[in-house]
């Protein structure tokens, strides 16, 4: 807590990281100052930092409800994160990433979008924090890098290209969206979804069973179908086939007509082929 009574979150960087950054003191401080200029309603504000030869602290807004991963892992908390709240989480993360990729002076790639790195406030609204591995994207550079991120969220092309692009964040977002809807990491689905052995099962089988059927809430079933359609597009193995986050954030908000077939009869294959709703995938 600060002397003025404001509660904040502190992130202590490891000593090896701190030592490296102290050696690059001036350039690091310049980058921090640029990050402090980022202002978006769905991005945790970086309030400041403390730099010392032995350690470094980053000072962020405090989020009362913790991480999305923690909420989904706790049955009681997960039941409070109802369908509308979950879909709003997906929307907010999409808007935050769209802002980083398309609306900053220099595009920013987050590189570690996971449910552990999405924080919820007391209203269960989502915020994207932790630019610890974020990278400013120089459009003139190749952006070759070592593979960084979290296992289970890393875009498959990084294993052989070692090139970081916005489409790596798009892939991470797709995984997060599926995890939010399913209530658990979609490991099996990621392995099969774009293969010839695509599981031809009803999408209701993939929903988090801790929540009541979405059919009990007006408009929720349509929003789930749209979110799944976009999530599947985001995890396409070919990065050039993935949509941009700007397109995703817009499509999530487009009003849709009622479902023409029963939600309980919709198959995963129909979502992949966009037979229920077209989201007009646009990539760059």
Secondary structure, 3 states (H helix, E strand, C coil): CCCCCCCEEEEEECHHHHHHHHHCHHHHHHHHHHHHCCCCCCECCEEEEEECCCCEEEEEECCCCCEHHHHHHCHHHHHHCCHHHHHHHHHHHHHHHHHHHHCCCCCEECCCCCHHHEEECCCCCEEECCCCCCEECCCCCCCECCCCCCCCCCCCCHHHHCECCHHHHHHHHHHHHHHHHHCCCCHHHHHHCCCCCCCCCEHHHHCCCCCCCHHHCCCHHHHHHHHHHHHHHHCCCCHHHCCCHHHHHHHCCCCCCCCCCCHHHCEHHHHHCCCCCCCCCCCC
